[in-house]
Amino acid sequence: MASHPLQRCCAIGVKHKGTPKGGIKNIGDIRAYTIYPENGSTQNAVLIMTDALGFEFPNVQLIADQFAANGYYTIIPDVLNDNIIPFNPGPEFDFASWKANKMPREGTVDPIYATIIKYLRGELGVKRLGGVGYCFGGKYVCRWLKPGGLDAGFTAHPSFVEVEELKGVQGPLSIVAAETDTIFPAEKRRETEDILKEMSVPYQMTLYSDVEHGFGVKGDLSHQRARFAKEQAFMQAVFWFDEYVKKENHDTPIPKPGL
């Protein structure tokens, strides 16, 4: 694998302050959090593929709001169907049982993303689409980074990515990594770099010190270095999409920090 399976650390972190500005809508039988940019355009869009805390976790909704503030229609579909890991689970939570019995697999997750992408490119008229994958979602950024799927991808501290999924990537891929991460440790980062350098797609990998797995979504913002890393990781995604999703790259404004 290019990254290890998710672990209990994937649900550990800090809930961020703020009130999400978007709303929940149904796309067929799929629930999703959606938010429009200020100009109401859907030409450029971001599809957020969540970690195991799901689409209703306030932190990821606040991130969606910030992509919208930077000019992207943003959507977070529910691919977990309420089978989320509790936030900061106690020792009583049976993580092994959740992985074995409740964790969604490709056979249920991929059809949801297929429906959402069809909706975006069809009914909403999205012309260019970026995918953001946090932890569990990083696997699906790689799986959908291909013609007819995502035009560009960004993933922070990915999990469950198979080598063949990474080798199958057909578009620009930006990766954020944490210094302390048993799921995407140094040897997996190097393996990922070795694979990408043999491919023809543009890629980028940035490593942040003094942070742990999950910092891009649920890091402790009261710690200056964690806050800096989270903001920089978000702006890395925005700059990547401004380059590879927006058509008029050179007239885009300076990104707003992801808080």
VOBA-1610 file (N, C-alpha, C; in pm, whole numbers, padded with zeros to 5 digits, always signed):
BEGIN
Met+00083-00121+00000Met+00000+00000+00000Met+00086+00125+00000Ala+00032+00234-00055Ala+00100+00363-00052Ala+00072+00437+00078Ser-00029+00391+00153Ser-00054+00440+00289Ser-00125+00329+00365His-00108+00328+00497His-00166+00223+00579His-00315+00246+00603Pro-00388+00143+00652Pro-00529+00162+00688Pro-00545+00260+00803Leu-00665+00317+00814Leu-00691+00411+00922Leu-00688+00342+01057Gln-00663+00422+01161Gln-00652+00374+01298Gln-00731+00467+01390Arg-00730+00437+01518Arg-00805+00517+01615Arg-00766+00664+01610Cys-00640+00694+01576Cys-00595+00834+01571Cys-00672+00916+01470Cys-00737+00850+01375Cys-00811+00922+01271Cys-00931+00998+01327Ala-00975+00962+01448Ala-01091+01027+01507Ala-01054+01116+01625Ile-00925+01137+01646Ile-00877+01216+01759Ile-00844+01357+01712Gly-00886+01457+01788Gly-00852+01593+01752Gly-00931+01694+01830Val-00945+01813+01771Val-01010+01926+01838Val-01120+01980+01747Lys-01238+02004+01804Lys-01347+02063+01728Lys-01324+02214+01717His-01332+02267+01596His-01301+02407+01573His-01422+02497+01594Lys-01394+02623+01626Lys-01500+02720+01649Lys-01553+02773+01516Gly-01678+02812+01517Gly-01738+02869+01397Gly-01869+02800+01364Thr-01952+02870+01287Thr-02081+02818+01244Thr-02083+02801+01094Pro-02096+02679+01042Pro-02100+02660+00898Pro-02212+02741+00833Lys-02186+02791+00713Lys-02280+02879+00644Lys-02361+02809+00535Gly-02321+02688+00499Gly-02392+02617+00394Gly-02514+02545+00446Gly-02563+02450+00367Gly-02683+02378+00407Gly-02679+02234+00359Ile-02770+02154+00411Ile-02782+02014+00372Ile-02891+02001+00266Lys-02863+01929+00160Lys-02964+01901+00058Lys-02957+01755+00020Asn-03062+01706-00041Asn-03067+01569-00091Asn-03045+01569-00241Ile-02952+01484-00285Ile-02928+01462-00427Ile-02970+01317-00452Gly-03092+01299-00498Gly-03150+01165-00496Gly-03167+01122-00352Asp-03108+01010-00317Asp-03114+00964-00178Asp-02984+00988-00103Ile-02899+01076-00158Ile-02770+01108-00097Ile-02779+01244-00028Arg-02749+01249+00098Arg-02741+01376+00169Arg-02605+01441+00144Ala-02603+01573+00135Ala-02477+01641+00110Ala-02482+01782+00169Tyr-02367+01827+00217Tyr-02350+01967+00258Tyr-02302+02043+00136Thr-02366+02155+00105Thr-02330+02233-00012Thr-02321+02381+00022Ile-02235+02450-00050Ile-02225+02594-00034Ile-02174+02655-00165Tyr-02237+02767-00203Tyr-02200+02837-00325Tyr-02096+02946-00294Pro-02014+02980-00392Pro-01928+03098-00376Pro-02012+03224-00382Glu-01953+03335-00351Glu-02027+03462-00345Glu-02095+03495-00476Asn-02031+03464-00589Asn-02090+03499-00719Asn-02192+03396-00767Gly-02214+03288-00690Gly-02313+03188-00726Gly-02274+03094-00838Ser-02152+03105-00887Ser-02109+03023-01000Ser-02082+02879-00959Thr-02111+02787-01051Thr-02075+02646-01032Thr-01973+02600-01137Gln-01913+02693-01208Gln-01820+02657-01314Gln-01702+02577-01258Asn-01648+02623-01145Asn-01537+02555-01079Asn-01587+02503-00945Ala-01561+02376-00917Ala-01617+02315-00797Ala-01514+02229-00725Val-01541+02207-00597Val-01459+02119-00513Val-01550+02015-00450Leu-01511+01891-00464Leu-01579+01778-00402Leu-01493+01731-00286Ile-01543+01743-00163Ile-01468+01700-00045Ile-01505+01557-00011Met-01402+01472-00004Met-01416+01331+00031Met-01366+01316+00174Thr-01457+01291+00266Thr-01427+01309+00407Thr-01349+01193+00469Asp-01303+01220+00591Asp-01248+01115+00675Asp-01363+01040+00741Ala-01333+00954+00836Ala-01435+00867+00896Ala-01526+00940+00994Leu-01508+01071+01012Leu-01600+01149+01095Leu-01720+01200+01015Gly-01713+01188+00883Gly-01829+01215+00801Gly-01855+01359+00764Phe-01963+01376+00685Phe-01990+01506+00624Phe-02054+01606+00719Glu-02105+01562+00833Glu-02169+01654+00927Glu-02072+01705+01033Phe-01948+01661+01031Phe-01850+01710+01127Phe-01826+01859+01099Pro-01847+01947+01198Pro-01840+02092+01171Pro-01708+02137+01111Asn-01597+02075+01152Asn-01466+02119+01100Asn-01460+02111+00949Val-01508+02001+00892Val-01498+01985+00748Val-01599+02076+00677Gln-01712+02104+00740Gln-01806+02199+00681Gln-01746+02340+00678Leu-01672+02376+00781Leu-01605+02507+00782Leu-01499+02514+00673Ile-01432+02403+00647Ile-01335+02399+00538Ile-01407+02420+00404Ala-01522+02356+00388Ala-01601+02375+00266Ala-01636+02522+00247Asp-01674+02588+00356Asp-01706+02730+00350Asp-01588+02812+00299Gln-01469+02773+00340Gln-01352+02849+00297Gln-01317+02824+00151Phe-01342+02703+00101Phe-01325+02683-00044Phe-01425+02770-00121Ala-01547+02779-00070Ala-01647+02866-00133Ala-01602+03012-00129Ala-01542+03054-00018Ala-01494+03192-00006Ala-01383+03220-00106Asn-01319+03115-00156Asn-01214+03130-00256Asn-01264+03101-00397Gly-01397+03099-00416Gly-01453+03094-00550Gly-01498+02959-00601Tyr-01510+02859-00514Tyr-01547+02725-00558Tyr-01681+02681-00500Tyr-01772+02640-00587Tyr-01889+02569-00537Tyr-01837+02443-00469Thr-01882+02414-00347Thr-01824+02304-00271Thr-01933+02213-00217Ile-01906+02083-00225Ile-02003+01984-00183Ile-01933+01874-00103Ile-02000+01827+00003Ile-01949+01716+00084Ile-02060+01611+00092Pro-02054+01506+00013Pro-02159+01404+00021Pro-02139+01310+00140Asp-02248+01253+00185Asp-02244+01154+00292Asp-02219+01018+00230Val-02097+00967+00249Val-02066+00833+00198Val-02061+00730+00310Leu-02079+00775+00434Leu-02069+00685+00549Leu-02205+00634+00597Asn-02313+00701+00555Asn-02448+00659+00591Asn-02461+00639+00742Asp-02413+00737+00814Asp-02419+00739+00961Asp-02327+00638+01029Asn-02247+00565+00953Asn-02152+00471+01013Asn-02019+00540+01043Ile-02028+00650+01116Ile-01909+00729+01146Ile-01842+00679+01273Ile-01714+00712+01286Ile-01643+00686+01410Ile-01679+00799+01507Pro-01708+00770+01633Pro-01732+00879+01728Pro-01609+00968+01739Phe-01634+01097+01753Phe-01523+01192+01768Phe-01458+01172+01905Asn-01326+01162+01906Asn-01249+01134+02027Asn-01308+01014+02104Pro-01311+00896+02039Pro-01375+00780+02102Pro-01300+00733+02226Gly-01375+00686+02322Gly-01317+00632+02443Gly-01276+00486+02424Pro-01217+00427+02527Pro-01170+00289+02516Pro-01282+00188+02494Glu-01406+00229+02523Glu-01518+00137+02505Glu-01555+00119+02358Phe-01511+00211+02270Phe-01542+00200+02129Phe-01459+00088+02067Asp-01526-00007+02003Asp-01459-00122+01942Asp-01418-00086+01800Phe-01299-00033+01786Phe-01253+00015+01656Phe-01237-00100+01557Ala-01185-00212+01603Ala-01166-00327+01514Ala-01299-00376+01458Ser-01403-00375+01543Ser-01535-00417+01497Ser-01591-00319+01395Trp-01568-00189+01417Trp-01616-00089+01321Trp-01552-00111+01185Lys-01421-00133+01183Lys-01352-00154+01056Lys-01403-00279+00986Ala-01430-00383+01064Ala-01471-00510+01004Ala-01616-00509+00957Asn-01702-00436+01027Asn-01846-00450+01003Asn-01917-00325+00952Lys-01864-00207+00979Lys-01937-00085+00945Lys-01864+00008+00849Met-01734-00005+00838Met-01659+00085+00750Met-01702+00065+00605Pro-01743+00171+00537Pro-01785+00157+00397Pro-01671+00108+00308Arg-01705+00030+00209Arg-01608-00022+00113Arg-01633+00040-00024Glu-01540+00011-00117Glu-01548+00070-00250Glu-01685+00046-00315Gly-01741-00072-00293Gly-01866-00107-00358Gly-01983-00020-00320Thr-01976+00045-00204Thr-02083+00137-00164Thr-02043+00283-00180Val-01914+00311-00166Val-01867+00451-00172Val-01856+00500-00316Asp-01797+00421-00405Asp-01778+00466-00542Asp-01908+00502-00613Pro-02017+00425-00598Pro-02142+00465-00663Pro-02195+00599-00615Ile-02170+00632-00489Ile-02213+00764-00439Ile-02134+00874-00507Tyr-02002+00858-00515Tyr-01922+00960-00583Tyr-01957+00968-00731Ala-01987+00855-00793Ala-02027+00857-00934Ala-02155+00939-00953Thr-02251+00921-00863Thr-02377+00996-00871Thr-02352+01145-00851Ile-02269+01179-00753Ile-02243+01320-00724Ile-02170+01386-00840Ile-02071+01319-00895Ile-01996+01378-01007Ile-02087+01396-01128Lys-02175+01300-01154Lys-02271+01314-01265Lys-02362+01433-01240Tyr-02407+01450-01118Tyr-02492+01564-01081Tyr-02418+01696-01101Leu-02292+01701-01056Leu-02215+01825-01068Leu-02191+01861-01213Arg-02147+01767-01291Arg-02113+01796-01431Arg-02236+01808-01520Gly-02347+01749-01476Gly-02470+01757-01553Gly-02561+01869-01508Glu-02636+01847-01404Glu-02738+01944-01359Glu-02677+02078-01320Leu-02561+02077-01253Leu-02502+02204-01208Leu-02407+02266-01310Gly-02373+02196-01413Gly-02290+02253-01518Gly-02146+02280-01478Val-02094+02201-01385Val-01954+02218-01344Val-01862+02184-01460Lys-01769+02275-01488Lys-01676+02253-01598Lys-01543+02192-01552Arg-01499+02232-01433Arg-01373+02180-01380Arg-01395+02145-01233Leu-01344+02027-01193Leu-01373+01975-01060Leu-01247+01930-00989Gly-01227+01983-00869Gly-01117+01939-00784Gly-01169+01849-00674Gly-01088+01753-00633Gly-01125+01662-00525Gly-01033+01679-00406Val-01091+01688-00287Val-01015+01702-00163Val-01043+01578-00078Gly-00938+01506-00041Gly-00956+01386+00039Gly-00879+01392+00169Tyr-00951+01380+00279Tyr-00887+01377+00410Tyr-00889+01233+00462Cys-00770+01182+00498Cys-00757+01047+00554Cys-00826+00945+00463Phe-00937+00887+00508Phe-01014+00788+00433Phe-01050+00838+00293Gly-01074+00969+00282Gly-01111+01025+00152Gly-00996+01031+00053Gly-00871+01026+00102Gly-00757+01030+00012Gly-00755+00914-00086Lys-00802+00800-00041Lys-00811+00682-00128Lys-00897+00712-00250Tyr-01007+00783-00226Tyr-01104+00806-00333Tyr-01063+00920-00425Val-00984+01013-00375Val-00923+01112-00464Val-00838+01040-00568Cys-00759+00945-00523Cys-00675+00871-00618Cys-00760+00788-00714Arg-00864+00725-00664Arg-00948+00641-00749Arg-01024+00722-00855Trp-01057+00848-00822Trp-01139+00928-00913Trp-01061+01035-00989Leu-00930+01037-00973Leu-00849+01137-01043Leu-00818+01086-01183Lys-00919+01100-01270Lys-00913+01046-01404Lys-01015+01120-01491Pro-01004+01111-01623Pro-01100+01179-01711Pro-01244+01139-01678Gly-01330+01240-01671Gly-01468+01217-01635Gly-01493+01216-01487Gly-01385+01214-01408Gly-01396+01219-01263Gly-01349+01353-01210Leu-01233+01352-01147Leu-01173+01475-01095Leu-01068+01528-01192Asp-01061+01659-01204Asp-00959+01722-01289Asp-00828+01744-01214Ala-00835+01757-01083Ala-00716+01774-00999Ala-00749+01723-00860Gly-00646+01678-00788Gly-00670+01622-00657Gly-00576+01677-00551Phe-00628+01681-00429Phe-00550+01720-00311Phe-00588+01624-00199Thr-00488+01574-00128Thr-00517+01488-00014Thr-00425+01521+00102Ala-00481+01521+00221Ala-00404+01542+00343Ala-00406+01414+00426His-00288+01373+00470His-00268+01253+00551His-00359+01139+00507Pro-00338+01086+00385Pro-00427+00983+00330Pro-00411+00847+00400Ser-00517+00768+00394Ser-00512+00630+00443Ser-00571+00537+00338Phe-00537+00409+00349Phe-00595+00303+00265Phe-00561+00313+00117Val-00466+00397+00077Val-00435+00409-00066Val-00351+00290-00111Glu-00402+00216-00206Glu-00328+00104-00262Glu-00229+00155-00367Val-00120+00082-00384Val-00018+00121-00482Val-00080+00134-00621Glu-00164+00040-00659Glu-00222+00045-00793Glu-00317+00163-00809Glu-00380+00205-00700Glu-00466+00324-00708Glu-00382+00448-00733Leu-00269+00458-00666Leu-00179+00572-00689Leu-00124+00570-00831Lys-00085+00453-00878Lys-00032+00441-01014Lys-00138+00472-01119Gly-00266+00461-01081Gly-00374+00487-01174Gly-00414+00633-01184Val-00354+00719-01103Val-00386+00861-01106Val-00354+00920-01244Gln-00448+00999-01298Gln-00429+01056-01432Gln-00440+01208-01435Gly-00426+01271-01318Gly-00431+01417-01312Gly-00341+01469-01203Pro-00328+01600-01193Pro-00239+01663-01095Pro-00279+01627-00951Leu-00181+01589-00871Leu-00207+01545-00735Leu-00116+01618-00636Ser-00177+01681-00537Ser-00106+01751-00430Ser-00130+01677-00299Ile-00022+01657-00221Ile-00030+01577-00098Ile+00026+01656+00018Val-00043+01648+00131Val+00003+01706+00257Val+00030+01593+00355Ala+00142+01601+00425Ala+00178+01495+00519Ala+00218+01555+00653Ala+00198+01474+00757Ala+00234+01514+00893Ala+00362+01443+00935Glu+00444+01512+01011Glu+00569+01453+01059Glu+00542+01328+01143Thr+00440+01332+01228Thr+00405+01218+01313Thr+00278+01154+01259Asp+00294+01040+01192Asp+00179+00976+01128Asp+00211+00829+01104Thr+00151+00742+01182Thr+00175+00599+01165Thr+00104+00544+01042Ile+00008+00619+00989Ile-00066+00574+00871Ile+00006+00612+00741Phe+00066+00730+00740Phe+00142+00776+00623Phe+00281+00819+00670Pro+00360+00720+00717Pro+00492+00749+00773Pro+00596+00774+00664Ala+00719+00798+00706Ala+00825+00835+00613Ala+00842+00733+00501Glu+00839+00604+00534Glu+00862+00504+00429Glu+00750+00504+00326Lys+00626+00533+00369Lys+00516+00540+00274Lys+00522+00668+00191Arg+00566+00777+00253Arg+00584+00901+00176Arg+00688+00880+00067Arg+00798+00814+00102Arg+00904+00792+00003Arg+00859+00697-00106Glu+00784+00594-00068Glu+00728+00503-00169Glu+00636+00580-00263Thr+00554+00669-00208Thr+00464+00750-00290Thr+00543+00840-00385Glu+00648+00903-00335Glu+00731+00989-00420Glu+00796+00909-00532Asp+00845+00789-00499Asp+00910+00705-00600Asp+00813+00667-00711Ile+00688+00643-00674Ile+00587+00610-00775Ile+00554+00731-00861Leu+00531+00845-00796Leu+00488+00964-00869Leu+00597+01017-00963Lys+00722+01005-00923Lys+00828+01060-01009Lys+00844+00981-01138Glu+00790+00860-01142Glu+00795+00780-01264Glu+00672+00802-01352Met+00580+00885-01304Met+00457+00910-01378Met+00464+01046-01448Ser+00368+01072-01535Ser+00371+01195-01614Ser+00285+01306-01555Val+00214+01281-01444Val+00125+01381-01388Val+00201+01479-01299Pro+00159+01606-01296Pro+00217+01699-01199Pro+00185+01652-01056Tyr+00282+01666-00967Tyr+00255+01628-00828Tyr+00332+01719-00733Gln+00291+01714-00609Gln+00350+01797-00504Gln+00330+01725-00372Met+00432+01727-00286Met+00416+01674-00152Met+00484+01768-00053Thr+00410+01805+00051Thr+00462+01895+00154Thr+00450+01828+00289Leu+00559+01830+00363Leu+00563+01770+00497Leu+00568+01881+00601Tyr+00478+01871+00701Tyr+00472+01970+00808Tyr+00522+01909+00939Ser+00615+01979+01002Ser+00668+01934+01131Ser+00574+01971+01245Asp+00594+01906+01359Asp+00523+01940+01483Asp+00372+01920+01474Val+00326+01836+01380Val+00183+01803+01372Val+00168+01653+01353Glu+00045+01606+01380Glu+00015+01464+01372Glu-00091+01437+01267His-00115+01309+01242His-00219+01267+01149His-00351+01338+01182Gly-00415+01391+01078Gly-00544+01457+01096Gly-00538+01607+01114Phe-00417+01665+01115Phe-00405+01808+01147Phe-00476+01897+01047Gly-00492+01850+00923Gly-00556+01933+00821Gly-00703+01957+00845Val-00766+01875+00932Val-00908+01889+00961Val-00933+01920+01109Lys-00859+01854+01196Lys-00894+01862+01338Lys-00774+01887+01429Gly-00674+01958+01379Gly-00561+01996+01462Gly-00600+02097+01569Asp-00518+02108+01672Asp-00544+02199+01783Asp-00498+02339+01744Leu-00593+02425+01709Leu-00560+02558+01658Leu-00513+02653+01767Ser-00519+02609+01893Ser-00464+02692+02000Ser-00312+02683+02004His-00256+02586+01932His-00111+02572+01920His-00066+02640+01791Gln+00025+02733+01802Gln+00061+02817+01688Gln+00110+02735+01569Arg+00194+02634+01594Arg+00249+02558+01481Arg+00142+02473+01414Ala+00051+02418+01493Ala-00059+02340+01436Ala-00151+02430+01354Arg-00176+02549+01405Arg-00260+02645+01332Arg-00194+02686+01201Phe-00065+02714+01207Phe+00008+02753+01086Phe+00003+02641+00983Ala+00027+02517+01028Ala+00030+02404+00935Ala-00107+02383+00872Lys-00213+02395+00952Lys-00347+02377+00899Lys-00380+02483+00794Glu-00346+02608+00824Glu-00372+02716+00729Glu-00291+02698+00601Gln-00164+02662+00615Gln-00080+02645+00498Gln-00127+02527+00412Ala-00170+02419+00478Ala-00221+02304+00403Ala-00344+02343+00322Phe-00433+02420+00384Phe-00552+02465+00312Phe-00513+02552+00192Met-00423+02645+00214Met-00382+02734+00104Met-00308+02657-00004Gln-00238+02551+00034Gln-00175+02465-00067Gln-00282+02409-00161Ala-00393+02364-00102Ala-00503+02311-00184Ala-00560+02419-00275Val-00581+02538-00221Val-00640+02646-00301Val-00548+02684-00417Phe-00420+02702-00390Phe-00327+02736-00498Phe-00322+02625-00603Trp-00329+02499-00558Trp-00326+02387-00652Trp-00449+02391-00743Phe-00564+02416-00685Phe-00686+02422-00766Phe-00692+02547-00851Asp-00639+02658-00801Asp-00633+02777-00884Asp-00551+02752-01010Glu-00449+02669-00998Glu-00362+02637-01111Glu-00424+02533-01204Tyr-00486+02430-01146Tyr-00527+02315-01226Tyr-00679+02299-01241Val-00758+02383-01175Val-00903+02377-01191Val-00955+02505-01255Lys-00923+02621-01198Lys-00972+02746-01256Lys-00906+02772-01390Lys-00985+02823-01482Lys-00932+02846-01616Lys-00853+02976-01625Glu-00892+03075-01548Glu-00821+03203-01551Glu-00733+03210-01426Asn-00625+03134-01432Asn-00540+03118-01313Asn-00478+03248-01266His-00442+03332-01358His-00356+03444-01321His-00432+03563-01261Asp-00564+03557-01262Asp-00642+03669-01206Asp-00709+03633-01075Thr-00669+03521-01014Thr-00736+03479-00890Thr-00680+03556-00772Pro-00763+03583-00670Pro-00718+03658-00551Pro-00632+03573-00459Ile-00566+03639-00366Ile-00488+03565-00265Ile-00583+03483-00180Pro-00552+03353-00160Pro-00644+03268-00083Pro-00666+03316+00059Lys-00784+03287+00111Lys-00817+03318+00249Lys-00787+03196+00335Pro-00724+03211+00451Pro-00688+03096+00533Pro-00808+03010+00568Gly-00784+02879+00580Gly-00891+02783+00601Gly-00937+02774+00744Leu-00992+02878+00800Leu-01042+02878+00937Leu-01191+02914+00937
//
